[in-house]
Amino acid sequence: MKISIVTDEISADPETAIELGVEWGVSSFELRGFGSDRVPLLNPFQKGRIRELMDEFDVQIVAISPGLFKCPFPLGPRERFPLRTLDQALFERWRQPRDLLKFHQEELLPLSIEYAREIGAEKIVTFGFERGSEPGPPVPDEILTAFWQAAEQISRASLEMVIEVEAGFWIDTGQNAAAVLRAVDHPALGINWDPGNAIVAGDTPHPDGYEAVRDFVKHVHFKDVSFGPDGSYQYVLDGDIDWAGQISALAADGYAGFISVETHMEPKVRCARAMTERLQRLVSQYQ
């Protein structure tokens, strides 16, 4: 097991994030944001600066997270109405998510592949399409096909696609993630196992969720969550997730990939450092 940090969980400035991460003993990073921009939609200066920082600090970018498929997957025909004004409004509501999906598939995906190759990242973190008001599993065939097609494009570039589990998406728990991966059945497709997201989706990340998805885990996010008596939750430094058990299970399975610190907390630097130190303690027992 190896440790990485999502840069903008430390600072929106990659220079600050990488400098601090190296100071904390980490030399591998997951790249998501630069200021208010998200990879791969960076300008030439930003891309050049990332390359300079990688050389200056002798670090690697192991994954990028461009927000791919963090959008709805439109299903079904559009609604119609006899009055043209209302019919046009219905058309626009039908068209907008389709235009967004087209952008993700035809522009954002190729740009992400190109940028991952440019900076030597081996994995592209994606999402599993927002489910919205659609009922739960099984996942519609159109979505399974979209995953396969994306994984195929990514595999042609000798990269891997890892879908992050997240509440409100078609891939939200360990059980649902495993079902989708088996149905798609593509060797370049894996799961970014995020127990902090899975628990919010109602999963018991360890042992139940992980037991279901263990064969497909190719990347991991490290954050923790605490639930209140009313069911509300917040991100905390040490919460309700059995991270000791989870790390032990990963070690027992011979997991050799990265675990990326992703706190979702403020103040950013203090929390990122505390979570990195916690993860280092947990992982050190198996090195």
Secondary structure, 3 states (H helix, E strand, C coil): CEEEEEHHHCCCCHHHHHHHHHHCCCCEEEECEECCEECCCCCHHHHHHHHHHHHHHCCEEEEEEEEECCCECCCCCCCCCCCHHHHHHHHHHHHHHHHHHHHHHHHHHHHHHHHHHHHCCCEEEECCCECCCCCCCCCCHHHHHHHHHHHHHHHHCCCEEEEECCCCECCCCHHHHHHHHHHHCCCCEEEEECHHHHHHCCCCHHHHHHHHHHHHEEEEEECEEEECCCCCEEEECCCCCCHHHHHHHHHHCCCCCEEEECCCCCCHHHHHHHHHHHHHHHHHCCC
